[in-house]
Amino acid sequence: MTGHNAPHCPPPDTPGATPETAPEAAPEAAPGWRIPVIGGLPADQRLLCRVRELAETVVAVLLERVPVYRSLPREQVTGELARDTERRIRALAHTVRTGLPAPAEEFTAVREAAARRAEEGLPLDAVLLAHHLGLEVCWEFVARDAHAGDAADLLLLNRLLLDQLRRAITAAGAGYLDGRHPAGDRSSTARQSLLTALLAGAPVEEAAIRAAGLRLPAGYAVLRLSIADHPDERSPGVDPVIAARRKIRRLDTELDHRTRQSALTALTPSGGLVLIPLDQPHRHPPRPSDGSVVEADWPQLAATLAAAARAAGVPVLAGAAVAAPAEVPAAVALAHEVLEVARAFGRPPGLHRLDDVLLEYQLTRPSRARSRLAALLEPLTDGGELLTTLRTHLAGGLNRRHTASALHLHPNTVDYRLRRIAVLTGLDPARPADALRITAAIAARTAEHSSPTS
């Protein structure tokens, strides 16, 4: 492109004139094929001699000429987009070297990338223009060092580039339609239909799901998720919708990988629902209220969630329950309640069962007892530092030195505050019976003052 400093290959007889990455084996060429030579260097070598720099140039031109690409997350531009561009250049070099179209998998990759752009909401004209600009930059780079006698080779190279562009545009257009209409896939449609039936408590047409390659398991682990924002969603100049869609796609893809595409998902950028099949041969179906999934399953489920969160690049908090297929609606309600409790009480990201939040869960149920418990700490309302000290002291196992360190206080200051708490409330954290009541009162107060959203 005019105005851009494309990489320059050294003459063929100088050191450093070899491609950055030589092909593993010379591919079979079309009968009678002669590689076009431009400026004394085979055109395929000219493309490969500085392939990474050339890819960077293509991306820079793309960002300049197609404004919508400037709104993509930086990790996407420097990662996926840069890698895809380099791959396209290597595919073009293959065509120039052999006189044959690039391998079919290269155009499959083009199709899949276009489907991702469609899911992210990029317009089709921008996606197609990206391919035009990429080949335009490659043409200029190769042709800029042409000699006066290279006209025939330039015409041959031009024909190859146009053929490559035609195939890429065809694949990209088809892929874009795939991305806009993912529900057309029979398996995806069957999975969504199964999820809908389970959530509604409706009878599941087992014959229909078997026809789509699915089966009804003995039970499901029901996960209600709260998904944090990715930094890209808040980065200036980045389209938050695209960043959010990429986050959810990474999370969904990892869940598919970990569960062999058997998980049923309904996800939004802020959270959603995941049903993971549980096979428990020779066992009664699990009940949603007693956490009766086999203990060995919980570490695996926690690892699955952790891997999905890492793939998405964000913390994920989940409430979990288990159920037989017919009891999924009740398990969804329980998982949601567990999530609310875990969120209200500041539990760390990860998987949380009812067993993990029993006290907090019980104290979040409205009752006269809950209000009375919360009222025990009312005298501390005006002394914010006293309530903070009390929470920190209990969380640290009633260790005054730990409390002092956590709050950056002198231990004597902690002692003074604990004595003040005892005077105001009549509850002494140093007495085991009072410590238990204080713990319950803090849980009740948190429940009384929090209004978690679903």
C-alpha positions in Angstrom: 0.0 0.0 0.0 1.3 3.5 -0.8 2.4 5.2 2.3 3.3 2.0 4.2 6.8 0.7 4.6 6.4 -2.9 3.4 9.2 -5.4 4.4 12.0 -5.6 1.9 13.7 -8.9 0.9 17.5 -8.8 0.3 18.7 -9.9 -3.1 18.9 -13.6 -3.6 22.7 -13.7 -3.6 23.1 -11.9 -0.2 23.1 -13.4 3.3 19.7 -13.5 4.9 17.8 -14.0 1.6 16.2 -17.2 2.8 12.6 -17.5 4.0 11.9 -17.0 7.7 10.5 -20.5 7.8 11.5 -23.0 5.1 8.9 -25.5 4.1 9.2 -28.9 5.7 9.1 -30.6 2.3 8.7 -29.3 -1.2 5.1 -29.7 -2.2 4.2 -31.3 -5.4 3.7 -28.7 -8.2 1.4 -28.6 -11.1 2.8 -30.3 -14.2 5.1 -27.9 -16.1 4.8 -25.3 -13.4 7.4 -22.5 -13.3 7.6 -20.4 -10.2 7.3 -16.7 -11.2 10.6 -14.8 -10.4 10.3 -11.2 -9.5 13.4 -9.0 -9.1 15.6 -12.0 -9.4 14.0 -13.9 -6.5 11.3 -16.6 -6.7 8.0 -14.9 -5.7 7.2 -17.5 -3.0 10.5 -16.9 -1.3 9.9 -13.1 -1.6 6.6 -13.6 0.3 8.2 -15.8 3.0 11.5 -14.0 3.5 9.8 -11.5 6.0 6.5 -13.2 6.6 5.9 -11.9 10.1 6.8 -8.3 9.1 4.6 -8.6 6.1 1.7 -9.8 8.2 2.2 -6.9 10.6 2.0 -4.5 7.6 -1.2 -6.1 6.4 -2.8 -5.8 9.9 -1.6 -2.1 10.1 -3.3 -1.4 6.7 -6.4 -3.2 7.8 -6.7 -1.1 10.9 -6.1 2.1 8.9 -8.5 1.4 6.1 -11.3 -0.5 7.8 -12.4 1.5 10.9 -14.4 -1.3 12.5 -11.3 -3.4 12.9 -9.9 -0.7 15.2 -12.7 -1.5 17.7 -11.5 -5.1 18.1 -9.8 -6.1 21.4 -6.0 -5.7 21.3 -5.5 -9.4 22.2 -7.5 -10.2 19.1 -5.5 -7.9 16.8 -2.1 -9.0 18.0 -3.1 -12.6 18.5 -5.8 -14.2 16.3 -5.8 -11.6 13.5 -2.0 -11.5 13.2 -1.7 -15.3 13.2 -4.5 -15.7 10.6 -2.8 -13.1 8.4 0.5 -14.9 8.6 -1.2 -18.2 7.7 -2.9 -16.6 4.7 0.5 -15.3 3.4 2.0 -18.8 3.8 -1.0 -20.3 1.9 -0.4 -17.8 -0.9 3.3 -18.7 -1.0 2.2 -22.3 -1.3 0.1 -21.4 -4.4 2.9 -19.4 -5.9 5.4 -22.3 -5.3 3.1 -25.0 -6.8 0.7 -23.3 -9.2 -2.1 -25.1 -7.3 -4.7 -23.8 -5.0 -3.8 -23.8 -1.3 -4.9 -26.9 0.6 -8.6 -27.2 1.5 -8.0 -26.8 5.2 -6.7 -23.3 4.5 -10.1 -22.2 3.1 -11.8 -24.1 5.9 -9.9 -21.8 8.3 -11.0 -18.8 6.3 -14.6 -19.9 6.6 -14.3 -20.5 10.3 -12.7 -17.1 10.9 -15.5 -15.4 8.9 -18.1 -17.2 11.1 -16.4 -15.8 14.2 -16.5 -12.3 12.7 -20.2 -12.7 12.0 -20.8 -13.8 15.6 -18.9 -10.8 16.8 -21.1 -8.5 14.7 -18.6 -7.2 12.1 -20.3 -6.2 8.8 -19.8 -8.5 5.9 -18.3 -5.8 3.7 -15.5 -5.2 6.2 -14.7 -9.0 6.4 -14.5 -9.2 2.6 -12.6 -6.0 2.2 -10.0 -7.4 4.7 -9.1 -10.2 2.2 -8.8 -7.7 -0.7 -6.5 -5.4 1.3 -4.4 -8.3 2.4 -3.7 -9.5 -1.1 -3.2 -5.9 -2.3 -0.4 -5.4 0.3 1.2 -8.7 -0.8 1.0 -7.8 -4.4 2.7 -4.4 -3.8 5.4 -6.0 -1.7 6.3 -8.6 -4.3 6.0 -6.3 -7.3 7.9 -3.3 -5.9 11.3 -4.8 -6.8 10.3 -6.1 -10.2 12.8 -5.7 -13.1 12.0 -4.5 -16.5 11.8 -8.0 -17.9 9.4 -9.4 -15.3 6.2 -8.5 -17.0 5.2 -12.1 -17.9 6.0 -13.3 -14.3 4.0 -10.4 -12.9 1.0 -11.4 -15.0 1.3 -15.0 -13.9 1.5 -13.8 -10.2 -1.5 -11.6 -10.7 -3.6 -14.5 -12.0 -2.6 -16.6 -9.0 -3.5 -13.8 -6.6 -6.9 -13.3 -8.2 -7.7 -17.0 -8.0 -6.6 -17.0 -4.3 -8.9 -14.0 -3.7 -11.8 -15.6 -5.4 -11.5 -18.8 -3.3 -11.0 -16.8 -0.1 -14.0 -14.6 -0.7 -16.2 -17.5 -1.5 -15.1 -19.3 1.8 -15.5 -16.1 3.8 -19.0 -15.4 2.5 -20.1 -18.9 3.3 -18.5 -18.8 6.7 -20.2 -15.4 7.5 -23.6 -17.0 6.8 -22.7 -19.9 9.1 -21.9 -17.4 11.8 -25.1 -15.5 11.3 -27.3 -18.7 11.4 -25.6 -21.1 13.8 -29.0 -22.5 14.9 -29.2 -24.1 11.4 -26.9 -26.9 12.7 -29.0 -29.9 13.6 -27.1 -30.8 16.7 -27.1 -27.3 18.1 -30.8 -27.0 17.5 -31.4 -30.3 19.3 -29.3 -29.3 22.3 -31.2 -26.0 22.6 -34.5 -27.9 22.3 -33.4 -30.3 25.0 -32.3 -27.5 27.3 -35.7 -25.7 26.8 -37.6 -28.9 27.6 -35.5 -29.6 30.8 -35.9 -26.0 32.0 -39.7 -26.2 31.5 -40.0 -29.5 33.2 -41.6 -30.8 30.0 -41.3 -34.4 28.8 -38.2 -34.9 26.7 -38.6 -36.6 23.4 -35.8 -39.1 23.8 -36.2 -40.4 20.2 -35.7 -36.9 18.9 -32.5 -36.3 20.9 -31.1 -39.7 20.0 -31.6 -38.9 16.4 -29.4 -35.9 16.9 -26.7 -37.9 18.6 -27.7 -36.9 22.1 -28.9 -39.0 25.0 -30.6 -38.3 28.3 -28.2 -38.9 31.3 -29.0 -40.1 34.8 -28.7 -36.6 36.1 -27.3 -33.1 35.5 -24.9 -30.8 37.4 -26.7 -27.5 37.2 -24.4 -24.4 37.3 -25.7 -20.9 37.6 -22.9 -18.6 36.6 -21.9 -15.0 37.3 -19.3 -13.9 34.8 -17.1 -10.9 35.3 -16.4 -8.3 32.7 -13.2 -8.8 30.6 -10.8 -5.8 30.7 -11.4 -5.5 27.0 -15.0 -4.7 27.6 -14.0 -1.6 29.4 -11.0 -0.6 27.2 -11.3 2.8 25.4 -11.8 2.3 21.7 -12.7 -1.4 22.0 -16.2 -2.4 21.0 -17.6 -3.9 24.3 -20.1 -6.1 22.4 -17.3 -7.8 20.4 -15.1 -8.2 23.5 -18.1 -9.8 25.4 -19.0 -12.1 22.5 -15.4 -13.3 22.3 -15.3 -13.9 26.0 -18.4 -16.0 26.0 -17.3 -17.9 22.9 -14.0 -18.9 24.6 -15.8 -20.0 27.7 -18.4 -22.0 25.7 -15.7 -23.6 23.6 -13.8 -24.8 26.6 -16.9 -26.2 28.1 -17.6 -28.1 24.9 -14.0 -29.4 24.9 -14.2 -30.5 28.6 -17.6 -32.2 28.3 -17.2 -33.5 24.7 -19.9 -31.2 23.5 -22.4 -32.6 25.9 -23.0 -29.6 28.1 -26.1 -27.6 27.6 -25.5 -23.8 27.8 -27.5 -20.6 27.9 -24.9 -17.8 28.4 -24.8 -14.0 28.3 -21.8 -11.8 28.9 -22.8 -11.4 32.6 -23.8 -15.0 33.4 -26.1 -17.8 32.5 -26.8 -21.5 32.9 -24.8 -24.7 32.3 -26.1 -28.2 32.5 -23.4 -30.9 32.6 -24.5 -34.5 32.2 -23.7 -36.9 35.0 -23.7 -40.6 34.5 -24.0 -42.6 37.7 -24.6 -46.3 36.8 -26.4 -48.4 39.3 -27.4 -45.4 41.4 -30.7 -43.8 42.1 -31.1 -40.5 40.3 -29.7 -37.6 42.3 -32.0 -35.3 44.2 -31.7 -31.6 43.7 -31.8 -30.7 47.4 -29.3 -33.0 49.1 -26.1 -32.6 47.0 -26.0 -36.3 46.4 -23.7 -36.2 43.4 -20.7 -38.5 44.0 -18.0 -36.6 45.9 -15.4 -37.4 43.2 -17.5 -35.5 40.7 -17.2 -32.1 42.5 -13.4 -31.7 41.9 -13.9 -32.5 38.3 -16.8 -30.1 37.9 -14.7 -27.4 39.7 -11.8 -28.1 37.4 -14.0 -27.8 34.4 -15.4 -24.4 35.5 -11.9 -23.2 36.4 -10.6 -24.1 32.9 -13.5 -22.4 31.3 -12.9 -19.3 33.3 -9.2 -19.3 32.4 -10.2 -19.6 28.7 -12.5 -16.7 29.0 -9.9 -14.7 30.9 -12.3 -13.6 33.7 -13.4 -14.7 37.1 -16.5 -16.9 37.2 -18.6 -17.5 40.3 -21.1 -20.4 40.2 -23.8 -21.8 42.3 -24.3 -25.6 41.8 -26.9 -28.2 42.4 -27.6 -31.7 40.9 -30.8 -33.2 39.7 -32.5 -36.0 37.7 -33.7 -34.7 34.4 -37.3 -34.2 35.6 -36.1 -32.2 38.6 -33.9 -29.7 36.7 -36.2 -26.7 37.3 -35.9 -27.1 41.0 -32.2 -27.5 40.8 -31.9 -24.3 38.7 -33.7 -22.4 41.4 -31.4 -23.8 44.1 -28.3 -23.1 42.1 -29.4 -19.5 41.6 -30.0 -19.2 45.4 -26.6 -20.6 46.2 -25.0 -18.2 43.7 -26.8 -15.2 45.3 -25.6 -16.3 48.7 -22.0 -16.8 47.5 -22.0 -13.4 45.8 -23.6 -11.6 48.8 -21.1 -13.0 51.2 -18.0 -12.3 49.0 -17.1 -15.9 48.3 -14.2 -16.3 45.8 -14.7 -17.2 42.2 -15.3 -20.9 41.6 -17.9 -23.6 42.2 -20.1 -23.4 45.3 -22.6 -26.0 46.5 -25.3 -25.7 49.1 -23.0 -27.6 51.5 -20.4 -24.8 51.1 -22.8 -22.1 52.3 -25.1 -23.8 54.7 -25.1 -21.2 57.5 -25.2 -18.3 55.1 -28.0 -19.9 53.1 -30.1 -20.5 56.1 -29.6 -17.0 57.4 -30.6 -15.5 54.1 -34.1 -17.0 54.4 -36.4 -14.3 55.7 -37.5 -14.8 59.3 -37.9 -13.1 62.6 -34.7 -14.7 63.8 -32.7 -13.3 61.0 -33.8 -9.8 61.7 -33.2 -10.2 65.4 -29.7 -11.6 64.7 -28.8 -8.7 62.4 -30.0 -6.2 65.0 -27.4 -7.5 67.5 -24.8 -5.5 65.5 -26.8 -2.4 65.1 -24.8 -0.5 67.8 -21.8 -0.8 65.5 -23.5 0.9 62.6 -22.0 4.4 63.4 -18.5 3.0 63.9 -17.7 1.6 60.5 -14.2 0.7 61.5 -15.5 -1.5 64.4 -17.7 -3.6 62.0 -14.8 -4.0 59.6 -12.5 -5.0 62.4 -15.0 -7.6 63.6 -15.4 -9.1 60.2 -11.7 -9.3 59.7 -11.1 -10.7 63.1 -13.6 -13.5 62.6 -12.3 -14.3 59.0 -8.8 -14.5 60.4 -9.7 -17.1 63.0 -9.8 -14.6 65.9 -6.1 -14.0 65.7 -5.4 -10.4 66.8 -2.0 -10.3 65.1 -3.5 -11.5 61.8 -6.3 -8.8 62.2 -3.7 -6.1 63.0 -1.7 -7.1 59.9 -4.7 -7.3 57.6 -5.9 -3.8 58.7 -2.4 -2.3 59.1 -3.0 -1.6 62.7 -1.1 -2.0 66.0 -2.3 -5.1 67.9 -3.1 -2.8 70.8 -5.5 -0.9 68.6 -7.2 -4.1 67.7 -7.6 -5.0 71.4 -9.1 -1.6 72.0 -11.6 -2.0 69.2 -12.6 -5.5 70.3 -13.2 -4.2 73.9 -15.3 -1.4 72.4 -17.4 -3.9 70.4 -18.0 -5.9 73.5 -19.2 -2.8 75.4 -21.5 -1.7 72.6 -23.1 -5.1 71.8 -22.6 -7.1 74.9 -20.9 -9.8 72.8 -17.3 -10.6 73.4 -15.5 -12.2 70.4 -13.1 -13.9 72.8 -15.9 -16.1 74.2 -16.7 -19.1 72.0 -20.5 -18.8 72.6 -20.5 -15.1 71.7 -18.2 -15.7 68.7 -20.8 -18.1 67.3 -23.6 -15.6 67.7 -21.5 -12.8 66.2 -20.8 -15.0 63.2 -24.5 -15.7 62.7 -25.3 -12.0 63.2 -22.8 -10.9 60.6 -24.3 -13.4 58.1 -27.8 -12.2 58.9 -26.8 -8.6 58.6 -25.2 -9.2 55.2 -28.4 -10.9 54.1 -30.5 -8.0 55.4 -28.4 -5.3 53.7 -27.7 -7.0 50.4 -30.0 -7.1 47.4 -28.2 -9.3 44.9 -29.4 -9.3 41.3 -29.9 -12.4 39.2 
